[in-house]
């Protein structure tokens, strides 16, 4: 059963890579651009412009780029590989804890959980698949305490703990409980010291970067509105429903929120009562992830369902555990989830119809061709087009972002030309603002598809005038 679902999920992903379902945005394009830079020897500790978000995905994809050349397909293959690894780890953990049938059900539900999760597996914003893999390896290794030499278990869990700190704090929701469990089971100090040393080794990139940035990783992302309790609650009422594509105020959205809220707590209680530590660690991670998100200061909005993916292993694990003695119902649930996910993807993509530019989109391709023809190879652009444009042209055109500023080299290039070029979404706020300014050099505005391209007769300090 699991092998069939696994191959079915892989087939959907391969077909989707040729369709509009593979459309990327600027956040995802940054991952691609970073991987290109890795292939040239430009190694970064964190995602561009941030003090967090380890670059395990970019480093892996960059190594592949060195061998086969850079392309979005090569990056997406690496991304799928990480998510496939996470799926196999979920299954392995649950098989060890609850048996083959339960593990198969958990793996199947994780692999085809929702259309959003399927899309995220080849449109990863940087550290979600890799974070899940690191965290789940920590849990899986912790299961082997007593079966393997203590120094091996302690060293492996310690390494995962350090790598989790570097990759994403959400991975710590898995590795910290695993490390505590292993530490409690291992009494000798020698293995514990090995574990501590391995943790320092895994966290070395994080430690090095923060030594040189004044501990930037510990700075809150923003003020964060509301109390900790209200933000924790909003993770379930705002973020979680969107992982299934439902509005937070819809009945279906509330059902999904209730499932993600109660399943981990019920799982922890049942795991403690039955002595199933592995399931307990998985479920505890889904309790800790909303705490980490609530305390981070990050916006808790329906547009960020990616955070809920770190809770998914616990939810599918508990569902599979509950259905372990009801194989027929389990099979029907897998069939329903697989059918719903496939039908949603099929409907969204006009039958997985092949498109010309699946990753970057035809409008961006047309814009790129125009800019290259006009010799405008260093420009400013609205954030949600900037890095996508740079990626679409393999950096033959570099677009510095207006708004969230990530790559100083792009900004330096955009400032350099005697005539500043600005690319905006036609009709959007920045287009209206720039069109009304009378204190800027004369300009020529050209409409290119859905974009407005401004070419000024002199240099313009774009960030000072637009946001």
Secondary structure as the mmCIF struct_conf table of DSSP 4:
data_model
#
loop_
_struct_conf.conf_type_id
_struct_conf.id
_struct_conf.beg_label_comp_id
_struct_conf.beg_label_asym_id
_struct_conf.beg_label_seq_id
_struct_conf.end_label_comp_id
_struct_conf.end_label_asym_id
_struct_conf.end_label_seq_id
HELX_RH_AL_P HELX_RH_AL_P1 UNK A 2 UNK A 16
TURN_TY1_P TURN_TY1_P1 UNK A 17 UNK A 18
BEND BEND1 UNK A 19 UNK A 19
HELX_RH_3T_P HELX_RH_3T_P1 UNK A 20 UNK A 22
HELX_RH_AL_P HELX_RH_AL_P2 UNK A 26 UNK A 39
TURN_TY1_P TURN_TY1_P2 UNK A 40 UNK A 41
BEND BEND2 UNK A 45 UNK A 45
STRN STRN1 UNK A 46 UNK A 46
BEND BEND3 UNK A 47 UNK A 47
TURN_TY1_P TURN_TY1_P3 UNK A 48 UNK A 49
BEND BEND4 UNK A 51 UNK A 51
STRN STRN2 UNK A 54 UNK A 54
HELX_RH_AL_P HELX_RH_AL_P3 UNK A 56 UNK A 68
HELX_RH_AL_P HELX_RH_AL_P4 UNK A 72 UNK A 98
HELX_RH_AL_P HELX_RH_AL_P5 UNK A 100 UNK A 111
TURN_TY1_P TURN_TY1_P4 UNK A 112 UNK A 112
BEND BEND5 UNK A 113 UNK A 113
HELX_RH_AL_P HELX_RH_AL_P6 UNK A 115 UNK A 120
TURN_TY1_P TURN_TY1_P5 UNK A 121 UNK A 122
BEND BEND6 UNK A 123 UNK A 123
BEND BEND7 UNK A 126 UNK A 127
HELX_RH_AL_P HELX_RH_AL_P7 UNK A 128 UNK A 143
TURN_TY1_P TURN_TY1_P6 UNK A 144 UNK A 144
STRN STRN3 UNK A 145 UNK A 145
TURN_TY1_P TURN_TY1_P7 UNK A 146 UNK A 147
STRN STRN4 UNK A 148 UNK A 148
HELX_RH_AL_P HELX_RH_AL_P8 UNK A 150 UNK A 167
HELX_RH_AL_P HELX_RH_AL_P9 UNK A 169 UNK A 185
HELX_RH_AL_P HELX_RH_AL_P10 UNK A 189 UNK A 202
TURN_TY1_P TURN_TY1_P8 UNK A 203 UNK A 203
HELX_RH_AL_P HELX_RH_AL_P11 UNK A 204 UNK A 211
TURN_TY1_P TURN_TY1_P9 UNK A 212 UNK A 214
BEND BEND8 UNK A 215 UNK A 215
HELX_RH_3T_P HELX_RH_3T_P2 UNK A 216 UNK A 218
BEND BEND9 UNK A 219 UNK A 219
BEND BEND10 UNK A 221 UNK A 222
BEND BEND11 UNK A 225 UNK A 226
HELX_RH_AL_P HELX_RH_AL_P12 UNK A 228 UNK A 234
HELX_RH_PI_P HELX_RH_PI_P1 UNK A 235 UNK A 240
HELX_RH_AL_P HELX_RH_AL_P13 UNK A 241 UNK A 243
TURN_TY1_P TURN_TY1_P10 UNK A 244 UNK A 245
TURN_TY1_P TURN_TY1_P11 UNK A 248 UNK A 249
BEND BEND12 UNK A 250 UNK A 250
HELX_RH_AL_P HELX_RH_AL_P14 UNK A 251 UNK A 274
TURN_TY1_P TURN_TY1_P12 UNK A 275 UNK A 275
HELX_RH_AL_P HELX_RH_AL_P15 UNK A 277 UNK A 296
TURN_TY1_P TURN_TY1_P13 UNK A 302 UNK A 303
HELX_RH_3T_P HELX_RH_3T_P3 UNK A 305 UNK A 308
HELX_RH_AL_P HELX_RH_AL_P16 UNK A 309 UNK A 322
TURN_TY1_P TURN_TY1_P14 UNK A 323 UNK A 325
HELX_RH_AL_P HELX_RH_AL_P17 UNK A 327 UNK A 348
TURN_TY1_P TURN_TY1_P15 UNK A 349 UNK A 352
TURN_TY1_P TURN_TY1_P16 UNK A 356 UNK A 360
HELX_RH_AL_P HELX_RH_AL_P18 UNK A 362 UNK A 374
TURN_TY1_P TURN_TY1_P17 UNK A 375 UNK A 375
STRN STRN5 UNK A 378 UNK A 382
HELX_RH_AL_P HELX_RH_AL_P19 UNK A 383 UNK A 392
TURN_TY1_P TURN_TY1_P18 UNK A 393 UNK A 395
BEND BEND13 UNK A 396 UNK A 397
STRN STRN6 UNK A 398 UNK A 402
BEND BEND14 UNK A 403 UNK A 404
HELX_RH_AL_P HELX_RH_AL_P20 UNK A 408 UNK A 416
BEND BEND15 UNK A 417 UNK A 419
STRN STRN7 UNK A 421 UNK A 425
TURN_TY1_P TURN_TY1_P19 UNK A 426 UNK A 427
BEND BEND16 UNK A 428 UNK A 428
HELX_RH_AL_P HELX_RH_AL_P21 UNK A 429 UNK A 436
BEND BEND17 UNK A 439 UNK A 440
STRN STRN8 UNK A 443 UNK A 448
TURN_TY1_P TURN_TY1_P20 UNK A 449 UNK A 450
STRN STRN9 UNK A 451 UNK A 456
BEND BEND18 UNK A 457 UNK A 458
HELX_RH_AL_P HELX_RH_AL_P22 UNK A 462 UNK A 465
#
